[in-house]
Amino acid sequence: MKIDSVTLSRFPEAIKIQNNEQNKVSFSDVLKESIQKVTELEKEADKEVEKLAKMESQDIHNTMIAMEKADMTFQMMMQIRNKIISAYEEIMRMQV
């Protein structure tokens, strides 16, 4: 059984992709874009920490906010990964 596409009209990332591909969103595209978003947030947090460490910025609040955003998105990505793996394992246990 092959699963080709999933429509995710409630997610902002999916809406942008849907407009480009006429309501066809592949699951892998949504995952790739989400992983890129997590990576961008982690890089942003690293830059804020580096600025604070070099004393280029005295704003610890924005640094902590950037770090928490990156941490929460990473944790959410890991939970989604865990759900995908458990769903795959459950499908593999099904008898055909």
N, C-alpha and C positions, 0 to 999 in steps of 0.2 A: 504494500500500500504506500503510495507516495502522496505527501502533503506539499502542495505547490505554494499557496499563498494564504495569508491571514490578513483580514481587514481590521485595522485598529483605528477607527475614526475618532476615538476619544483622546488619543495621545497626540500632543503637539508635534512630536517628531514624525509620527506617522502621517499627520495631515500634510506636512511639507512634502513628504515623499509621495503621498497620494496625488497631490496636485500635479506632480511631474509625471507620474506613471499611470494616470487615469484610473484611480481607485484600485491599483494592484500593488500590494506591499508584501514583499517576501519577509518571512520571519528572520532570515539571516541578515537582511538589511536593517531591520529594527534592532537586532542585537549588535551589529557592527556600529551603528550610530550611537547606541547607548554606551557601548564600551569606549568610543571616542569621547563622549561627553564626560565620562568618569575620568579618563586620562587628562582631559583639559582642566577639569576641576582640581585634580591632583597637582598638575603643573602650576596652576594659579596659586594654590596653597603653598607650594614650595617656594615660589617667587616671593610671596608675602613673608614667609619665615626668613628667607635670605635677607630681605630688606630690613626686617626687624633685627636680625643678628648683626648686620653691618651698620646698624644705627642710622640707616637712611630714612627710616620711618619710626615714629614714636607711637603709631596707632596699633595697639595690641588688640583692640576690639575687632578691627577688620581682619587681622591675622587669625584670630581665633574663629571668627565666622567662616573664613575661607577653609580653615582646617576642618571644622565641623561639617561643612558642606561636602568636602571631599570624603570624609570618613563615612558620613551617612549614605552618600551615593554608592560608595564601595560596598558597604554592608548590604544595601538593597540589591546591588548587582549579585552579590554572593548568595543572597536568599533566593533570587530568581534562578540562579544557576542550580541551587539545591532542588528547587521545585521542578525544574526541567529534568534533572537527573532522576528524581523520584518518579516523575511521570513516565519517563523512558523505561525505567525498571519495571513499573507496573504494566506497561504495554507489553514488554518482553515476557512477563509472567502469564499473559493471557494465552489461553489455548484456542487455536484456530480450528 
